[in-house]
Amino acid sequence: MRFSVPALCAMLACVSFAFGAAAQTAPPAADAPGTVHVFNGKDLSGFYKFIKERGRDNDPKDVFTVKDGMLRISGEEWGCVTSNDEFENFHLTVEFKWGERTWANRKDAARDSGVLVHSTGEDGGYSNVWMHSIECQLIEGGTGDLLVVGNDTENFQLTALTAPELDKNCGVYKPDGQPRTITSGRINWWGRDPEWQDVKGFRGKQDVEKAVGEWNRIECIAKGDKMTVILNGVTVNECFDVKPSKGHIQIQSEGAELYVRRVDVVPLAK
């Protein structure tokens, strides 16, 4: 089933989904009480690096660097920056834009990265690269998808309301849909183009993400076991019964150049 952007926005605006604070669409002020600037714009003191087959804080190719107030993630090697601290009940805001460089087996594929929250366990526990976690996907055409980066057990799972039809075996978020629980795989955001292809520069008809080189704002609001994802002011995905509901934040290096200028966490009341 296809919806126009205005119709969907109107629908989503009417759905509170019992998320309380998650219903807000405006970003928290930069100086909101208790704000944690996980990225301070100067260095990576709020994070540590982890790179596949290299381990922690071993980055000879400068995959992760800070310059001019931005974190540059080259994408050349697979890995992540991981927050030193764990977070729960929060409003996370990440501002990002894509660079031009792409690498290796994703040189001609859609630019790909992700913000992983509730990250727990060992570094590299998933595919020798990332902690097990819940992912807010950043990928051309699919930014706002929700993924379980888990171990195929109920320790890592989420439930979302989805349309009756699957999209390539994935659920598609629909505010008045039926609950679908996953312990692996993804729930696509509501406007993901059914004709999506894993090609560099892909853009779908209803994409909320801006063009390459322009800044985007993705927000992840986690309150208890509920989560809402907002992209450029539009609610694109929601889920509940999320496990776990606390952990580190990871930002991936996954074959595409990415710039990040803001990673802020505002605590929410329990």
DOKE-385271 format. One line per 3 residues: their letters; for each residue x, y, z of N, C-alpha, C. Coordinates in steps of 0.001 Angstrom, whole numbers, plus 500000, padded with zeros to 6 digits. Example, Ala and Ser with C-alpha at 12.3 -4.5 7.8 and 13.67 -1.06 7.14 Angstrom:
# DOKE-385271
as	513190:494310:507800:512300:495500:507800:513200:496700:507800 ~ 512850:497750:507080:513670:498940:507140:512900:500030:507870
This chain:
# DOKE-385271
mrf	500851:498811:500000:500000:500000:500000:500885:501236:500000 ~ 500567:502237:499184:501370:503447:499066:500582:504626:499615 ~ 501256:505554:500261:500625:506742:500797:501382:507965:500308
svp	500690:509089:500173:501367:510338:499868:502011:510855:501148 ~ 503059:511664:500992:503719:512226:502157:502769:513070:503003 ~ 501942:513979:502405:501029:514754:503239:500063:513875:504022
alc	499528:512829:503354:498576:511965:504042:499237:511251:505199 ~ 500437:510769:504970:501135:510052:506034:501514:510981:507169 ~ 501958:512170:506842:502320:513108:507894:501119:513449:508759
aml	499956:513621:508106:498750:513902:508864:498388:512724:509749 ~ 498503:511520:509196:498202:510316:509964:499122:510193:511164 ~ 500411:510389:510929:501377:510222:511997:501193:511274:513078
acv	500784:512470:512670:500592:513534:513649:499466:513200:514610 ~ 498531:512352:514167:497380:512015:514993:497626:510806:515874 ~ 498734:510150:515681:498981:508901:516402:499922:509178:517559
sfa	499431:509146:518761:500291:509368:519920:501090:508135:520247 ~ 500501:506945:520002:501178:505659:520174:501649:505456:521600 ~ 501053:506231:522519:501366:506095:523938:502850:506287:524239
fga	503499:507153:523484:504926:507338:523679:505257:508506:524600 ~ 504279:509247:525033:504575:510356:525922:505527:511329:525274 ~ 506728:511452:525858:507720:512406:525351:508109:512107:523926
aaq	507920:510868:523469:508313:510511:522111:507461:511174:521060 ~ 506312:511726:521459:505421:512331:520477:505970:513649:519947 ~ 506923:514263:520670:507435:515534:520209:508256:515339:518932
tap	508184:516305:518031:508951:516221:516793:510045:517274:516724 ~ 509970:518304:517567:511017:519325:517565:512213:518817:518357 ~ 513430:519119:517885:514617:518657:518613:514746:519382:519940
paa	515326:518751:520945:515569:519456:522198:516580:520564:521986 ~ 516455:521632:522756:517409:522723:522638:518802:522238:523001 ~ 519807:522843:522363:521181:522415:522597:521571:522565:524055
dap	520952:523538:524750:521291:523774:526147:520202:523273:527083 ~ 519391:522287:526629:518369:521718:527497:519027:521152:528746 ~ 518342:521231:529901:518943:520751:531146:519429:519314:531025
gtv	520656:519116:531450:521208:517768:531461:521774:517292:530145 ~ 521778:518155:529114:522282:517729:527809:523715:517209:527909 ~ 523932:516053:527295:525272:515475:527208:525740:515620:525765
hvf	526782:516394:525547:527354:516538:524213:528351:515386:524033 ~ 527846:514254:523576:528698:513075:523445:529837:513373:522480 ~ 529528:514103:521415:530569:514642:520537:530686:516123:520835
ngk	531882:516538:521277:532059:517929:521703:532522:518858:520593 ~ 532706:518330:519372:533126:519146:518248:534615:519410:518193 ~ 535349:518908:519191:536788:519167:519252:537624:517902:519117
dls	537144:516825:519755:537901:515576:519748:536944:514424:520049 ~ 537493:513236:520173:536681:512047:520414:536770:511577:521861 ~ 536883:512540:522783:537006:512170:524189:535751:511493:524732
gfy	534605:511653:524059:533380:510990:524495:533213:509591:523948 ~ 534144:509174:523080:534046:507888:522398:535371:507135:522462 ~ 535323:505870:522101:536529:505139:521725:536278:504501:520364
kfi	537373:504168:519681:537284:503595:518344:537367:502068:518416 ~ 536664:501428:517491:536825:499979:517343:536761:499649:515857 ~ 537779:498948:515362:537858:498613:513940:538049:497110:513790
ker	537307:496541:512868:537378:495100:512612:538817:494673:512344 ~ 539205:493593:513000:540529:492977:512859:541664:493858:513389 ~ 541332:495015:513947:542348:495864:514569:542086:496037:516062
grd	540792:496059:516435:540464:496201:517838:540250:497635:518257 ~ 540436:497856:519537:540092:499140:520152:541228:500153:520011 ~ 540839:501368:519588:541751:502511:519506:543016:502202:518709
ndp	542838:501451:517633:543939:501167:516707:543455:501561:515317 ~ 543805:502774:514887:543223:503375:513684:544316:503974:512800 ~ 545195:503140:512238:546322:503668:511457:545909:504375:510172
kdv	544717:504079:509653:544271:504705:508412:543402:505948:508663 ~ 543306:506359:509926:542499:507544:510271:541082:507428:509731 ~ 540440:506329:510050:539035:506157:509682:538174:507188:510414
ftv	538554:507495:511653:537789:508434:512475:538679:509616:512842 ~ 538334:510798:512344:539109:512009:512628:538159:513162:512911 ~ 538658:514174:513598:537867:515365:513917:538586:516584:513352
kdg	537840:517387:512599:538388:518615:512031:537250:519580:511750 ~ 537489:520851:512009:536502:521916:511730:535158:521624:512369 ~ 535190:521092:513586:533953:520858:514321:533168:519648:513877
mlr	533760:518816:513011:533050:517653:512481:533844:516376:512731 ~ 533127:515316:513002:533699:513979:512996:533596:513443:511579 ~ 534742:513124:510980:534736:512486:509659:534938:510996:509845
isg	534025:510231:509279:534134:508780:509244:534413:508416:507794 ~ 535618:507943:507514:536004:507730:506119:535237:506598:505467 ~ 534883:505567:506253:534220:504388:505700:535169:503357:505115
eew	536467:503661:505110:537409:502770:504445:537500:501407:505116 ~ 537425:501386:506444:537428:500129:507176:536157:500029:508011 ~ 535727:498787:508244:534484:498566:508981:534762:498690:510481
gcv	533938:499473:511168:534114:499666:512593:533125:500678:513120 ~ 533490:501329:514222:532571:502292:514831:533312:503123:515870 ~ 532705:504253:516219:533043:504922:517464:531946:504559:518455
tsn	532346:504279:519689:531426:503832:520726:531499:504787:521909 ~ 530348:505221:522397:530336:506141:523530:530934:505477:524758 ~ 531690:506242:525520:532226:505717:526768:531114:505389:527757
def	530058:506184:527725:528965:506032:528688:527805:505246:528091 ~ 526999:504675:528974:525733:504053:528594:524599:505038:528853 ~ 523495:504872:528098:522356:505775:528223:521057:504990:528211
enf	520068:505494:528948:518704:504981:528887:517754:506154:529085 ~ 516532:506022:528583:515539:507098:528665:516147:508413:528179 ~ 516240:508545:526860:516951:509690:526298:516329:510142:524985
hlt	516677:511366:524631:516390:511939:523310:517739:512199:522656 ~ 518076:511349:521698:519356:511440:520994:519165:512189:519686 ~ 520024:513160:519439:520016:513900:518179:521382:513773:517511
vef	521373:513312:516265:522601:513191:515479:522406:513969:514177 ~ 523315:514872:513885:523283:515595:512614:524414:515087:511734 ~ 524064:514707:510508:525035:514044:509632:524828:514450:508182
kwg	525858:514242:507387:525730:514358:505935:526697:513364:505306 ~ 526359:512931:504095:527212:511999:503363:528330:512745:502660 ~ 529515:512120:502616:530602:512589:501772:530564:511879:500427
ert	531604:512056:499639:531634:511485:498286:532278:510111:498235 ~ 533213:509813:499142:533993:508591:499042:533179:507352:499423 ~ 533364:506287:498660:532834:504968:498998:533933:503949:498728
wan	533796:502762:499346:534929:501862:499391:534549:500414:499131 ~ 535554:499682:498658:535552:498207:498608:534272:497672:497979 ~ 533664:496669:498617:532493:496035:498016:531259:496925:498068
rkd	531370:498095:498676:530260:499049:498667:530625:500307:497873 ~ 531589:500203:497012:532015:501359:496222:530891:501899:495352 ~ 530077:501005:494782:528980:501423:493911:527614:501177:494550
aar	527620:500863:495842:526371:500564:496555:525867:501811:497271 ~ 524632:501746:497745:524045:502861:498483:524927:503211:499686 ~ 525129:504502:499896:525917:504942:501049:525261:504423:502328
dsg	526092:503857:503212:525567:503074:504323:526312:503393:505615 ~ 525562:503532:506692:526111:503671:508032:524964:503381:509000 ~ 525097:503805:510237:524026:503584:511188:524376:504129:512555
vlv	523333:504446:513325:523468:504831:514723:522891:503690:515542 ~ 523740:503046:516337:523339:501886:517124:523174:502307:518581 ~ 521996:502054:519134:521723:502407:520523:521505:501138:521345
hst	521443:501312:522661:521271:500179:523583:522328:499103:523318 ~ 523528:499532:522992:524597:498604:522617:525207:497977:523875 ~ 525260:496652:523902:525744:495951:525079:526622:494777:524676
ged	527362:494268:525670:528199:493099:525427:529589:493484:524983 ~ 530228:492557:524283:531615:492745:523882:531727:493568:522600 ~ 532768:494373:522510:533101:495016:521235:533310:493928:520187
ggy	532731:494121:519005:532883:493137:517944:532059:491885:518138 ~ 531099:491920:519063:530282:490737:519315:529408:490339:518144 ~ 529097:491295:517267:528300:491027:516072:529209:491160:514854
snv	529421:490071:514143:530235:490047:512918:531647:490577:513136 ~ 532129:490476:514360:533473:490946:514705:533650:492444:514507 ~ 532513:493168:514472:532603:494614:514225:531897:495420:515307
wmh	530631:495086:515610:529828:495934:516478:529344:495194:517711 ~ 528977:495955:518734:528255:495385:519863:526851:494995:519409 ~ 526251:494026:520076:524835:493764:519867:524042:494991:520291
sie	522993:495301:519535:522345:496600:519713:521044:496673:518912 ~ 520422:497849:518980:519293:498219:518123:519774:499348:517222 ~ 519581:499194:515918:520139:500153:514959:519084:501053:514352
cql	519379:502354:514372:518664:503330:513554:519479:503473:512270 ~ 518978:502897:511210:519724:502780:509955:519945:504129:509286 ~ 521172:504328:508790:521484:505412:507867:521928:504754:506578
ieg	521098:504806:505564:521452:504278:504248:520596:505001:503215 ~ 521177:505308:502087:520425:506043:501068:519133:505299:500733 ~ 518020:505972:500911:516710:505391:500635:516097:504661:501811
gtg	516916:504320:502815:516404:503552:503939:516727:504148:505288 ~ 517117:505410:505329:517412:506039:506606:516133:506115:507435 ~ 516216:505571:508639:515047:505487:509507:514554:504070:509699
dll	515069:503118:508920:514766:501708:509191:515274:501359:510588 ~ 514625:500388:511220:515066:499889:512518:515540:498452:512360 ~ 516727:498151:512873:517298:496818:512766:517635:496275:514145
vvg	517524:494970:514291:518022:494289:515486:519386:493703:515148 ~ 520408:494259:515772:521767:493764:515589:522032:492837:516771 ~ 521383:491667:516731:521343:490808:517896:522015:489467:517704
ndt	521633:488542:518571:522208:487194:518537:521130:486135:518326 ~ 520005:486563:517704:518891:485671:517368:518211:485097:518607 ~ 518324:485798:519730:517589:485410:520928:516652:486547:521313
enf	515776:486296:522274:514850:487320:522729:515523:488398:523565 ~ 516821:488267:523796:517541:489308:524520:517692:490579:523691 ~ 517553:490439:522374:517622:491579:521462:516439:491479:520516
qlt	515470:492371:520691:514265:492292:519871:513523:493624:519914 ~ 512563:493755:519016:511650:494888:519032:510350:494470:518355 ~ 509295:495207:518650:507988:494989:518035:507526:496300:517428
alt	506994:496237:516216:506480:497434:515544:505141:497128:514913 ~ 504324:498159:514723:503087:498016:513976:503420:498107:512498 ~ 502980:497121:511715:503405:497032:510320:502238:496772:509383
ape	502470:497085:508108:501497:496817:507055:501375:495312:506835 ~ 500238:494850:506277:500081:493414:506028:501108:492867:505054 ~ 501503:493690:504077:502436:493239:503054:503874:493411:503523
ldk	504704:492415:503237:506124:492523:503514:506833:493159:502326 ~ 507968:493771:502588:508808:494326:501533:510127:493563:501569 ~ 510282:492634:500624:511492:491784:500587:511717:491122:501939
ncg	510637:490550:502464:510646:489815:503737:510838:490704:504958 ~ 510741:492012:504791:510849:492933:505921:509498:493581:506205 ~ 509196:493783:507482:508012:494535:507841:508165:495992:507470
vyk	507046:496659:507229:507030:498081:506894:506178:498804:507939 ~ 506762:499770:508619:506051:500482:509682:504765:501112:509165 ~ 503665:500876:509894:502364:501456:509577:501661:501728:510903
pdg	501361:502985:511220:500868:503329:512549:499624:502574:512992 ~ 498747:502185:512045:497542:501444:512431:497635:499976:512000 ~ 498868:499487:511854:499069:498112:511403:499015:497099:512526
qpr	499489:495914:512240:499499:494814:513194:500899:494628:513762 ~ 500993:494224:515039:502318:494082:515649:503142:492963:515013 ~ 504399:493253:514808:505347:492278:514268:506610:492343:515113
tit	507013:491220:515670:508190:491150:516524:509342:490514:515764 ~ 510516:491127:515874:511701:490575:515214:512848:490454:516218 ~ 513633:489415:516043:514875:489244:516808:516094:489361:515902
sgr	515851:489599:514619:516898:489883:513640:516220:490581:512469 ~ 517021:491100:511561:516432:491770:510397:515977:493180:510718 ~ 514991:493657:509930:514642:495069:510009:513147:495302:509904
inw	512760:496494:510361:511447:497080:510086:511697:498328:509256 ~ 511251:498333:508012:511467:499482:507133:510648:500687:507588 ~ 511189:501870:507356:510408:503080:507613:509241:503141:506622
wgr	508219:503910:506934:506966:503836:506183:507083:504196:504708 ~ 508059:505039:504340:508128:505501:502958:509216:504866:502126 ~ 509822:503810:502633:510912:503172:501871:510382:502680:500526
dpe	511024:503083:499452:510536:502769:498111:510562:501259:497881 ~ 509423:500661:497471:509407:499219:497187:510378:498820:496084 ~ 510767:499797:495265:511714:499521:494184:513151:499856:494588
wqd	513395:499967:495907:514733:500302:496387:515775:499355:495820 ~ 516899:499927:495420:518038:499144:494940:519292:499593:495671 ~ 520169:498642:495924:521403:498923:496637:522433:499511:495680
vkg	522155:500740:495237:523028:501429:494293:523339:502830:494823 ~ 524546:503263:494566:525000:504559:495037:524106:505677:494509 ~ 523694:506563:495412:522875:507699:495017:521391:507424:494933
frg	520948:506234:495386:519523:505909:495259:518672:506934:496008 ~ 517561:507305:495395:516574:508154:496035:515189:507627:495703 ~ 514356:507477:496746:512995:507029:496556:512033:508197:496424
kqd	510814:507904:495963:509827:508959:495700:509418:509704:496962 ~ 509425:509015:498112:508946:509639:499343:510075:509907:500343 ~ 511318:509834:499902:512434:509978:500827:512391:511303:501577
vek	512656:511224:502871:512737:512399:503731:514175:512900:503822 ~ 515117:511997:503603:516536:512351:503683:516907:513345:502585 ~ 517802:514270:502925:518236:515284:501974:519328:514751:501056
avg	519667:515534:500053:520649:515124:499047:522033:514989:499656 ~ 522880:514232:498985:524272:514061:499413:524927:515428:499575 ~ 525617:515612:500702:526287:516870:500982:525465:517836:501804
ewn	524170:517553:502008:523320:518400:502834:523133:517755:504199 ~ 522990:518597:505221:522874:518101:506583:521485:517538:506863 ~ 521470:516412:507552:520246:515768:508025:520264:515700:509545
rie	519083:515626:510123:518968:515440:511566:518139:514194:511846 ~ 518745:513203:512477:518003:512019:512890:517935:512016:514417 ~ 516752:511742:514928:516527:511717:516360:515991:510345:516748
cia	516506:509838:517838:516044:508574:518403:515587:508859:519827 ~ 514298:508696:520063:513739:508948:521384:513424:507610:522032 ~ 514164:507292:523073:514018:506012:523771:513468:506285:525169
kgd	512277:505783:525414:511634:505975:526725:511129:504628:527200 ~ 511761:504095:528239:511428:502748:528669:511760:501770:527559 ~ 510771:500944:527182:511006:499969:526115:510395:500413:524799
kmt	510180:501724:524644:509615:502276:523416:510655:503143:522715 ~ 510518:503237:521396:511481:504026:520627:510789:504658:519423 ~ 511122:505921:519179:510632:506642:518003:511823:507197:517234
vil	511751:507120:515905:512805:507661:515052:512211:508794:514216 ~ 512858:509953:514271:512413:511146:513559:513540:511591:512633 ~ 513225:511794:511376:514206:512234:510380:513772:513572:509816
ngv	514603:514569:510008:514324:515917:509497:512911:516380:509860 ~ 512523:516100:511109:511246:516571:511628:510062:515673:511347 ~ 510256:514567:510633:509167:513660:510272:509355:512334:511007
tvn	508317:511893:511714:508373:510587:512360:508333:509508:511290 ~ 509381:508677:511240:509487:507681:510174:509363:506244:510676 ~ 509533:506028:511995:509461:504661:512506:509228:504698:514014
ecf	508579:503663:514524:508354:503531:515957:508327:502051:516318 ~ 508698:501761:517553:508634:500381:518006:508464:500353:519521 ~ 508165:499168:520038:507970:499003:521477:508449:497609:521862
dvk	508349:497302:523157:508901:496040:523665:510343:495855:523207 ~ 511103:496927:523275:512493:496906:522813:513383:496292:523897 ~ 514212:495367:523484:515206:494768:524381:516564:494773:523688
psk	517593:495233:524427:517567:495867:525745:517079:497309:525637 ~ 517055:498012:526751:516595:499403:526735:517648:500337:527326 ~ 518882:499883:527351:519975:500681:527885:521280:500216:527243
ghi	522199:501154:527033:523496:500747:526509:524279:501903:525917 ~ 525371:501559:525267:526235:502534:524609:525619:502967:523278 ~ 526164:504032:522711:525820:504508:521373:527006:504250:520458
qiq	526750:503649:519303:527794:503423:518304:527407:504131:517003 ~ 528386:504670:516308:528170:505218:514968:529109:504479:514035 ~ 528552:503899:512980:529279:502943:512161:530149:503584:511079
seg	531207:502871:510750:531942:503047:509497:531656:501809:508672 ~ 531026:501994:507505:530513:500832:506772:530605:501047:505266 ~ 531753:501585:504812:531983:501669:503382:531659:502992:502732
ael	531166:503973:503519:530821:505269:502936:531307:506389:503840 ~ 531763:507452:503221:532223:508628:503964:531029:509342:504582 ~ 531163:509659:505878:530077:510292:506630:530666:511388:507499
yvr	529968:512521:507567:530353:513605:508456:529275:513773:509528 ~ 529711:513986:510765:528799:514161:511891:529206:515426:512632 ~ 528252:516314:512881:528588:517548:513598:527897:517653:514949
rvd	526997:516719:515238:526273:516793:516513:525876:515394:516967 ~ 526208:515076:518216:525695:513882:518876:525346:514315:520295 ~ 524077:514630:520512:523611:515145:521801:522588:514182:522402
vvp	522683:514003:523712:521725:513195:524439:521086:514053:525519 ~ 519762:514126:525499:519009:514805:526565:518291:513726:527358 ~ 518540:513627:528662:517866:512622:529488:516368:512911:529566
lak	515580:511830:529601:514139:511921:529796:513781:511323:531145 ~ 512717:511829:531742:512254:511249:532999:511795:509834:532779 ~ 512035:508969:533744:511625:507576:533616:510106:507482:533639
